Each structure stands twice: as structure tokens, then as C-alpha cells.
């Protein structure tokens, strides 16, 4: 198998990034992997304009994972100030999940958050009904902070909820 290379996403990558992210989180294609949100949300996970805005913002970036010419994963990193970084939108092609791409992206994200933004800790937000995903992050050193964030009901840019009890748990881990 071709070696994995991780690099910063570019505006030229937006169509491929969008397709990858949607396939990892939404619709029937997402069910081939274990990170699907298809039972909780319909609609989009993001859109090309949102991705372009992320890439244009110096306080954010999308790291992308490639095997040869094929995009296989990505992750959002962001500076939240006061030594805190944020990691989100971790996406791996559903048929390649459970093969180390996600872990490699998280490790690269941690290093880049520390290097680029001087982050001392990193936070993520996860839907609490995603027990398997939370357990995976806990194995990577994340712990629940006890904080929660509301789900953005009424904003279809984040998806169309199938439930009325969605919110996010905040998890955090220190960076070495």
C-alpha cells in the first residue's frame, strides 16, 4: 500500500475535501465506516464555502492525508487562544477507517497545533451518543471536561437533526 502523506489542504482541494467529509459523516456511504452520524443527522456536514473560509483563515487549517494522488482523510485544526487548540471534522474515507489514517491525522494535528499556534492543550466536541468514537478519543488521551455545547438547531449548514436531544460533549487533552 502507498505510504500516507499528510499536508495542508489548499483551495484546489476543496471539492475533494467536501466529498470526503460528507462521505465520512452523512448518508449511506458513511455506514461503511464506524464514524457515521447518519442515524443522528441528515443533510450536509459542511459545504464548499465553509471549507474555503477555513482555508482562508490564518487561525485555522485543514490537514489532508493522501495515498498517492488519492485523498483519504482530513482534519480541521484551529487556534482558540490562551494556549488552546481545537481539532474537528476528522474524516477518513469510510472503507479505510480502522486502518490508522485517523490516528496519524490526530498525531499530525497535535504537532501542528503546538507548532503553529503554541497550543498547550487541545479540545474536541463530540455528540454523546457516539460512544465508540468517545472511547477512541479517550484511548488517545482525551478526557471529558464536564462541559457541553448546544447543537446548532435551526442552522441546516450543520445538518438536519433526527432527534431533539442533541448536544456536544467537550473533551480535552494536554499537548506534550
C-alpha positions, -999 to +999 in steps of 0.1 A: +000+000+000+012+035-008+027+055+021+005+081+038+015+117+033-001+145+054+000+181+041-020+212+045-052+214+024-055+241-003-083+258-021-078+234-051-086+205-027-120+219-016-141+197-039-123+166-029-123+176+008-160+183+007-168+149-009-146+131+016-161+148+047-197+142+035-190+105+028-175+100+063-204+116+082-236+115+062-257+092+040-255+056+032-218+058+021-209+067+057-223+035+070-194+016+055-173+031+083-177+034+121-178+072+124-211+078+107-237+103+120-263+090+096-286+078+125-285+112+141-284+137+113-294+141+077-283+169+054-248+182+050-219+181+074-203+211+058-202+229+024-175+241+000-179+278+011-173+268+048-142+248+037-129+278+017-135+301+047-115+277+069-086+276+044-086+314+042-085+320+079-049+321+094-063+308+127-075+276+111-063+249+087-073+216+072-046+189+072-052+163+045-040+127+042-031+113+008-021+079-005-005+087-038-030+110-056-059+099-035-073+119-006-081+095+022-085+118+052-085+153+067-088+171+100-095+207+110-072+225+134-079+259+149-064+283+174-088+291+202-064+314+221-049+312+255-029+280+247-059+261+235-062+244+201-092+228+186-094+196+165-126+188+145-141+174+113-118+144+115-127+125+084-114+092+069-128+075+038-153+050+052-138+020+036-104+029+050-115+035+086-098+014+113-065+014+094-045+041+112-053+071+090-073+088+117-047+083+144-020+096+120-041+127+113-047+133+150-010+130+158-002+154+130-029+178+142-014+178+177+020+186+164+008+213+141-014+229+168+016+231+191+040+243+164+017+268+146-004+282+174+016+274+205-012+252+219-006+236+252-039+216+251-064+206+225-102+204+227-127+185+207-165+183+208-184+151+202-221+141+201-225+120+233-244+092+215-212+083+197-198+061+225-173+042+203-158+075+190-156+089+225-138+057+237-114+060+207-105+096+217-101+085+253-075+060+242-057+089+226-055+107+259-087+128+258-109+132+288-144+147+293-142+182+308-178+182+321-186+210+297-213+207+270-221+228+239-255+232+224-263+217+190-270+245+164-306+235+158-322+256+131-290+260+111-290+235+082-254+241+075-246+217+104-271+191+094-308+182+098-313+166+132-333+134+135-335+139+173-344+168+195-318+160+223-285+166+205-256+185+222-219+182+223-195+169+250-162+187+253-131+166+256-096+178+262-060+166+264-027+182+271-001+185+243+035+175+250 
